[in-house]
Amino acid sequence: MAQEIESIIDQIQGVVSGRLTCHNEEVTEIHVLADTSRSPKQIVRDIESAIMVKLGIEMDHKKISVAQLNQPDQAPVNHDIRCQLKSITYTSENGNAEVMVAISDGTKSYTAKVTGPNTRQNRLRLTATAALTAIEQCLNVEGMLVVGDVQKVVLYGQAAIAAVICLRCGLQEEILLGTALNRGDDLESTVRASLDAVNRRTTVLKSK
């Protein structure tokens, strides 16, 4: 189990390496070495979410410590660049669904519309796709964000949406994970989970 957790941690964006301390097969401490591309809180949150989604294990954030290495050639990260949800419009007709998502960067709004088969799971994927398309408009990029998967999950006894987003940079692919509590609106939670994943990398996207 420890090796599985370490393998998951090593895949988190910004993590250089991770090591576990265990007692009687229980994880007592997680020590993470990371670069400075992201804040320690974001890294800890991703570790908690990834372990819960992939292994179903609830990890106490107090057990996770993050040490960061300064990299002189690394550009400073602006953590203030964030897209926000403005509205969602959903309609269905003749077995097809249309989802329109509007987001804002604080000064301007961007809207994207996506249509497809009206199935329960596909509604979530359509919504995430519309959200990513609007985000790409906001960041003035195209074809870099792709929906990997969207699932309803339970985190700490609470219903949530987990969105796996693929960030494509040339021949490289980075997996982003976002989560949002589901307070009764699957589509809104899907957009918020998508934003949660992408907002952590908007600086990288804006630089492309």
Secondary structure, 3 states (H helix, E strand, C coil): CHHHHHHHHHCCCCEEEEEEEEECCEEEEEEEEECCCCCHHHHHHHHHHHHHHHHCCCCCHHHEEEEECCCCCCCCCCCCCCCEEEEEEEEEECCEEEEEEEEECCCCEEEEEEEEECCHHHHHHHHHHHHHHHHHHHHCCCCCEEEEEEEEEEECCEEEEEEEEEEEECCEEEEEEEEEECCCCHHHHHHHHHHHHHHHHHHHHHCC
